[in-house]
């Protein structure tokens, strides 16, 4: 079960980013699906699903994603999951890591 519960590991920890009760067992499957979708959407040729750690930051050093990549991920969320992020300030929390992204998707799927 993957829950974002450690404020030290994730400076953007938020109870609103945790999955709703009953969906925890699907979190690993959703994370794996998101890994593949991220790789395909961003054409990350030298990256495999095992290279993306669930708790590692998506933006910056680890994967090297930038603001243009985040825009492409926003399109992915809207197209694949029917999710539109209304408040741009929440984006930093949502896209902090694969864990936070998967939790957000889990809570907000159309």
CNS distance restraints for C-alpha pairs under 8 A (distance, minus, plus):
assign (resid   1 and name CA) (resid  24 and name CA) 5.82 0.50 0.50
assign (resid   1 and name CA) (resid  25 and name CA) 6.03 0.50 0.50
assign (resid   1 and name CA) (resid  27 and name CA) 6.88 0.50 0.50
assign (resid   1 and name CA) (resid  28 and name CA) 7.12 0.50 0.50
assign (resid   2 and name CA) (resid  24 and name CA) 6.90 0.50 0.50
assign (resid   2 and name CA) (resid  27 and name CA) 6.35 0.50 0.50
assign (resid   2 and name CA) (resid  28 and name CA) 6.96 0.50 0.50
assign (resid   2 and name CA) (resid  99 and name CA) 7.16 0.50 0.50
assign (resid   3 and name CA) (resid  18 and name CA) 6.18 0.50 0.50
assign (resid   3 and name CA) (resid  19 and name CA) 7.32 0.50 0.50
assign (resid   3 and name CA) (resid  24 and name CA) 7.68 0.50 0.50
assign (resid   3 and name CA) (resid  99 and name CA) 7.43 0.50 0.50
assign (resid   3 and name CA) (resid 103 and name CA) 7.90 0.50 0.50
assign (resid   4 and name CA) (resid  10 and name CA) 7.70 0.50 0.50
assign (resid   4 and name CA) (resid  13 and name CA) 6.82 0.50 0.50
assign (resid   4 and name CA) (resid  17 and name CA) 7.50 0.50 0.50
assign (resid   4 and name CA) (resid  18 and name CA) 6.21 0.50 0.50
assign (resid   4 and name CA) (resid  99 and name CA) 6.72 0.50 0.50
assign (resid   4 and name CA) (resid 100 and name CA) 6.97 0.50 0.50
assign (resid   5 and name CA) (resid  13 and name CA) 7.17 0.50 0.50
assign (resid   6 and name CA) (resid  10 and name CA) 6.36 0.50 0.50
assign (resid   6 and name CA) (resid  13 and name CA) 7.22 0.50 0.50
assign (resid   7 and name CA) (resid  11 and name CA) 5.69 0.50 0.50
assign (resid   7 and name CA) (resid  12 and name CA) 7.42 0.50 0.50
assign (resid   7 and name CA) (resid  13 and name CA) 5.44 0.50 0.50
assign (resid   9 and name CA) (resid  55 and name CA) 7.68 0.50 0.50
assign (resid  10 and name CA) (resid  55 and name CA) 7.79 0.50 0.50
assign (resid  10 and name CA) (resid  96 and name CA) 7.83 0.50 0.50
assign (resid  12 and name CA) (resid  92 and name CA) 7.68 0.50 0.50
assign (resid  12 and name CA) (resid  93 and name CA) 5.16 0.50 0.50
assign (resid  12 and name CA) (resid  96 and name CA) 7.10 0.50 0.50
assign (resid  13 and name CA) (resid  17 and name CA) 7.43 0.50 0.50
assign (resid  13 and name CA) (resid  93 and name CA) 7.40 0.50 0.50
assign (resid  14 and name CA) (resid  18 and name CA) 7.26 0.50 0.50
assign (resid  14 and name CA) (resid  93 and name CA) 7.89 0.50 0.50
assign (resid  16 and name CA) (resid 104 and name CA) 7.90 0.50 0.50
assign (resid  17 and name CA) (resid  94 and name CA) 7.27 0.50 0.50
assign (resid  17 and name CA) (resid 100 and name CA) 5.90 0.50 0.50
assign (resid  17 and name CA) (resid 101 and name CA) 7.97 0.50 0.50
assign (resid  17 and name CA) (resid 103 and name CA) 5.41 0.50 0.50
assign (resid  17 and name CA) (resid 104 and name CA) 5.35 0.50 0.50
assign (resid  17 and name CA) (resid 107 and name CA) 7.81 0.50 0.50
assign (resid  18 and name CA) (resid 100 and name CA) 7.50 0.50 0.50
assign (resid  18 and name CA) (resid 103 and name CA) 5.28 0.50 0.50
assign (resid  18 and name CA) (resid 104 and name CA) 7.18 0.50 0.50
assign (resid  18 and name CA) (resid 107 and name CA) 7.75 0.50 0.50
assign (resid  19 and name CA) (resid  23 and name CA) 6.35 0.50 0.50
assign (resid  19 and name CA) (resid  24 and name CA) 6.38 0.50 0.50
assign (resid  19 and name CA) (resid 103 and name CA) 4.89 0.50 0.50
assign (resid  19 and name CA) (resid 104 and name CA) 7.13 0.50 0.50
assign (resid  19 and name CA) (resid 106 and name CA) 5.88 0.50 0.50
assign (resid  19 and name CA) (resid 107 and name CA) 5.66 0.50 0.50
assign (resid  20 and name CA) (resid  24 and name CA) 7.38 0.50 0.50
assign (resid  20 and name CA) (resid 106 and name CA) 7.53 0.50 0.50
assign (resid  20 and name CA) (resid 107 and name CA) 6.14 0.50 0.50
assign (resid  23 and name CA) (resid  27 and name CA) 6.80 0.50 0.50
assign (resid  23 and name CA) (resid 106 and name CA) 7.29 0.50 0.50
assign (resid  26 and name CA) (resid  30 and name CA) 6.14 0.50 0.50
assign (resid  27 and name CA) (resid  31 and name CA) 6.04 0.50 0.50
assign (resid  27 and name CA) (resid 102 and name CA) 6.88 0.50 0.50
assign (resid  27 and name CA) (resid 103 and name CA) 7.43 0.50 0.50
assign (resid  27 and name CA) (resid 106 and name CA) 7.66 0.50 0.50
assign (resid  28 and name CA) (resid  32 and name CA) 6.27 0.50 0.50
assign (resid  29 and name CA) (resid  33 and name CA) 6.25 0.50 0.50
assign (resid  30 and name CA) (resid  34 and name CA) 6.07 0.50 0.50
assign (resid  30 and name CA) (resid 102 and name CA) 6.37 0.50 0.50
assign (resid  30 and name CA) (resid 106 and name CA) 7.97 0.50 0.50
assign (resid  31 and name CA) (resid  35 and name CA) 6.13 0.50 0.50
assign (resid  31 and name CA) (resid  54 and name CA) 7.42 0.50 0.50
assign (resid  31 and name CA) (resid  98 and name CA) 6.65 0.50 0.50
assign (resid  31 and name CA) (resid  99 and name CA) 7.17 0.50 0.50
assign (resid  31 and name CA) (resid 102 and name CA) 5.81 0.50 0.50
assign (resid  32 and name CA) (resid  36 and name CA) 6.54 0.50 0.50
assign (resid  32 and name CA) (resid  49 and name CA) 7.10 0.50 0.50
assign (resid  33 and name CA) (resid  37 and name CA) 6.24 0.50 0.50
assign (resid  34 and name CA) (resid  38 and name CA) 5.90 0.50 0.50
assign (resid  34 and name CA) (resid  98 and name CA) 7.77 0.50 0.50
assign (resid  34 and name CA) (resid 102 and name CA) 7.32 0.50 0.50
assign (resid  35 and name CA) (resid  39 and name CA) 6.23 0.50 0.50
assign (resid  35 and name CA) (resid  49 and name CA) 5.45 0.50 0.50
assign (resid  35 and name CA) (resid  52 and name CA) 6.88 0.50 0.50
assign (resid  35 and name CA) (resid  98 and name CA) 7.78 0.50 0.50
assign (resid  36 and name CA) (resid  40 and name CA) 6.15 0.50 0.50
assign (resid  36 and name CA) (resid  48 and name CA) 7.90 0.50 0.50
assign (resid  36 and name CA) (resid  49 and name CA) 6.14 0.50 0.50
assign (resid  37 and name CA) (resid  41 and name CA) 5.80 0.50 0.50
assign (resid  37 and name CA) (resid  76 and name CA) 7.98 0.50 0.50
assign (resid  38 and name CA) (resid  42 and name CA) 5.94 0.50 0.50
assign (resid  38 and name CA) (resid  73 and name CA) 7.16 0.50 0.50
assign (resid  39 and name CA) (resid  43 and name CA) 5.67 0.50 0.50
assign (resid  39 and name CA) (resid  44 and name CA) 4.99 0.50 0.50
assign (resid  39 and name CA) (resid  45 and name CA) 7.51 0.50 0.50
assign (resid  39 and name CA) (resid  47 and name CA) 6.92 0.50 0.50
assign (resid  39 and name CA) (resid  48 and name CA) 7.29 0.50 0.50
assign (resid  39 and name CA) (resid  49 and name CA) 7.63 0.50 0.50
assign (resid  40 and name CA) (resid  44 and name CA) 6.74 0.50 0.50
assign (resid  41 and name CA) (resid  72 and name CA) 7.13 0.50 0.50
assign (resid  41 and name CA) (resid  73 and name CA) 7.38 0.50 0.50
assign (resid  41 and name CA) (resid  76 and name CA) 7.28 0.50 0.50
assign (resid  42 and name CA) (resid  69 and name CA) 6.65 0.50 0.50
assign (resid  42 and name CA) (resid  72 and name CA) 7.20 0.50 0.50
assign (resid  47 and name CA) (resid  51 and name CA) 6.05 0.50 0.50
assign (resid  47 and name CA) (resid  52 and name CA) 7.85 0.50 0.50
assign (resid  48 and name CA) (resid  52 and name CA) 7.27 0.50 0.50
assign (resid  52 and name CA) (resid  56 and name CA) 7.49 0.50 0.50
assign (resid  52 and name CA) (resid  63 and name CA) 7.47 0.50 0.50
assign (resid  52 and name CA) (resid  98 and name CA) 7.92 0.50 0.50
assign (resid  53 and name CA) (resid  98 and name CA) 7.33 0.50 0.50
assign (resid  54 and name CA) (resid  97 and name CA) 6.37 0.50 0.50
assign (resid  54 and name CA) (resid  98 and name CA) 4.80 0.50 0.50
assign (resid  54 and name CA) (resid  99 and name CA) 5.24 0.50 0.50
assign (resid  55 and name CA) (resid  97 and name CA) 5.50 0.50 0.50
assign (resid  55 and name CA) (resid  98 and name CA) 6.31 0.50 0.50
assign (resid  55 and name CA) (resid  99 and name CA) 5.83 0.50 0.50
assign (resid  56 and name CA) (resid  62 and name CA) 6.91 0.50 0.50
assign (resid  56 and name CA) (resid  96 and name CA) 7.98 0.50 0.50
assign (resid  56 and name CA) (resid  97 and name CA) 5.56 0.50 0.50
assign (resid  56 and name CA) (resid  98 and name CA) 7.32 0.50 0.50
assign (resid  57 and name CA) (resid  61 and name CA) 7.76 0.50 0.50
assign (resid  57 and name CA) (resid  62 and name CA) 6.45 0.50 0.50
assign (resid  57 and name CA) (resid  63 and name CA) 7.72 0.50 0.50
assign (resid  57 and name CA) (resid  96 and name CA) 5.32 0.50 0.50
assign (resid  57 and name CA) (resid  97 and name CA) 4.62 0.50 0.50
assign (resid  57 and name CA) (resid  98 and name CA) 7.65 0.50 0.50
assign (resid  58 and name CA) (resid  62 and name CA) 6.61 0.50 0.50
assign (resid  58 and name CA) (resid  63 and name CA) 5.77 0.50 0.50
assign (resid  58 and name CA) (resid  64 and name CA) 7.26 0.50 0.50
assign (resid  58 and name CA) (resid  65 and name CA) 6.32 0.50 0.50
assign (resid  58 and name CA) (resid  95 and name CA) 6.59 0.50 0.50
assign (resid  58 and name CA) (resid  96 and name CA) 5.88 0.50 0.50
assign (resid  58 and name CA) (resid  97 and name CA) 5.06 0.50 0.50
assign (resid  58 and name CA) (resid  98 and name CA) 6.86 0.50 0.50
assign (resid  59 and name CA) (resid  63 and name CA) 6.54 0.50 0.50
assign (resid  59 and name CA) (resid  64 and name CA) 5.83 0.50 0.50
assign (resid  59 and name CA) (resid  65 and name CA) 4.59 0.50 0.50
assign (resid  59 and name CA) (resid  66 and name CA) 5.93 0.50 0.50
assign (resid  59 and name CA) (resid  95 and name CA) 7.49 0.50 0.50
assign (resid  59 and name CA) (resid  96 and name CA) 6.91 0.50 0.50
assign (resid  59 and name CA) (resid  97 and name CA) 7.96 0.50 0.50
assign (resid  60 and name CA) (resid  64 and name CA) 4.52 0.50 0.50
assign (resid  60 and name CA) (resid  65 and name CA) 5.65 0.50 0.50
assign (resid  60 and name CA) (resid  66 and name CA) 6.67 0.50 0.50
assign (resid  61 and name CA) (resid  65 and name CA) 7.95 0.50 0.50
assign (resid  65 and name CA) (resid  69 and name CA) 5.71 0.50 0.50
assign (resid  65 and name CA) (resid  70 and name CA) 7.26 0.50 0.50
assign (resid  66 and name CA) (resid  70 and name CA) 6.41 0.50 0.50
assign (resid  67 and name CA) (resid  71 and name CA) 6.36 0.50 0.50
assign (resid  68 and name CA) (resid  72 and name CA) 6.52 0.50 0.50
assign (resid  69 and name CA) (resid  73 and name CA) 6.28 0.50 0.50
assign (resid  70 and name CA) (resid  74 and name CA) 6.18 0.50 0.50
assign (resid  70 and name CA) (resid  95 and name CA) 7.79 0.50 0.50
assign (resid  71 and name CA) (resid  75 and name CA) 6.52 0.50 0.50
assign (resid  72 and name CA) (resid  76 and name CA) 6.34 0.50 0.50
assign (resid  73 and name CA) (resid  77 and name CA) 6.20 0.50 0.50
assign (resid  74 and name CA) (resid  78 and name CA) 6.34 0.50 0.50
assign (resid  74 and name CA) (resid  84 and name CA) 7.37 0.50 0.50
assign (resid  74 and name CA) (resid  85 and name CA) 7.66 0.50 0.50
assign (resid  75 and name CA) (resid  79 and name CA) 5.99 0.50 0.50
assign (resid  76 and name CA) (resid  80 and name CA) 5.73 0.50 0.50
assign (resid  76 and name CA) (resid  81 and name CA) 7.68 0.50 0.50
assign (resid  77 and name CA) (resid  81 and name CA) 5.26 0.50 0.50
assign (resid  77 and name CA) (resid  82 and name CA) 6.41 0.50 0.50
assign (resid  77 and name CA) (resid  83 and name CA) 5.38 0.50 0.50
assign (resid  77 and name CA) (resid  84 and name CA) 6.97 0.50 0.50
assign (resid  77 and name CA) (resid 105 and name CA) 7.86 0.50 0.50
assign (resid  78 and name CA) (resid  82 and name CA) 4.44 0.50 0.50
assign (resid  78 and name CA) (resid  83 and name CA) 4.56 0.50 0.50
assign (resid  78 and name CA) (resid  84 and name CA) 5.47 0.50 0.50
assign (resid  79 and name CA) (resid  83 and name CA) 7.74 0.50 0.50
assign (resid  81 and name CA) (resid 105 and name CA) 7.38 0.50 0.50
assign (resid  81 and name CA) (resid 109 and name CA) 5.56 0.50 0.50
assign (resid  81 and name CA) (resid 110 and name CA) 6.26 0.50 0.50
assign (resid  82 and name CA) (resid 109 and name CA) 6.48 0.50 0.50
assign (resid  82 and name CA) (resid 110 and name CA) 5.30 0.50 0.50
assign (resid  83 and name CA) (resid 105 and name CA) 7.55 0.50 0.50
assign (resid  83 and name CA) (resid 108 and name CA) 6.56 0.50 0.50
assign (resid  83 and name CA) (resid 109 and name CA) 6.32 0.50 0.50
assign (resid  83 and name CA) (resid 110 and name CA) 6.66 0.50 0.50
assign (resid  85 and name CA) (resid  90 and name CA) 7.78 0.50 0.50
assign (resid  85 and name CA) (resid  91 and name CA) 7.41 0.50 0.50
assign (resid  87 and name CA) (resid  91 and name CA) 7.36 0.50 0.50
assign (resid  88 and name CA) (resid  92 and name CA) 7.98 0.50 0.50
assign (resid  89 and name CA) (resid  93 and name CA) 7.98 0.50 0.50
assign (resid  90 and name CA) (resid  94 and name CA) 6.17 0.50 0.50
assign (resid  91 and name CA) (resid  95 and name CA) 5.82 0.50 0.50
assign (resid  92 and name CA) (resid  96 and name CA) 5.82 0.50 0.50
assign (resid  93 and name CA) (resid 100 and name CA) 7.05 0.50 0.50
assign (resid  94 and name CA) (resid 100 and name CA) 5.37 0.50 0.50
assign (resid  94 and name CA) (resid 101 and name CA) 5.10 0.50 0.50
assign (resid  94 and name CA) (resid 104 and name CA) 6.44 0.50 0.50
assign (resid  95 and name CA) (resid 100 and name CA) 6.51 0.50 0.50
assign (resid  95 and name CA) (resid 101 and name CA) 5.49 0.50 0.50
assign (resid  96 and name CA) (resid 100 and name CA) 6.25 0.50 0.50
assign (resid  96 and name CA) (resid 101 and name CA) 7.28 0.50 0.50
assign (resid  97 and name CA) (resid 101 and name CA) 6.21 0.50 0.50
assign (resid  98 and name CA) (resid 102 and name CA) 5.93 0.50 0.50
assign (resid  99 and name CA) (resid 103 and name CA) 6.10 0.50 0.50
assign (resid 100 and name CA) (resid 104 and name CA) 6.13 0.50 0.50
assign (resid 101 and name CA) (resid 105 and name CA) 6.21 0.50 0.50
assign (resid 102 and name CA) (resid 106 and name CA) 5.99 0.50 0.50
assign (resid 103 and name CA) (resid 107 and name CA) 6.27 0.50 0.50
assign (resid 104 and name CA) (resid 108 and name CA) 6.10 0.50 0.50
assign (resid 105 and name CA) (resid 109 and name CA) 5.62 0.50 0.50
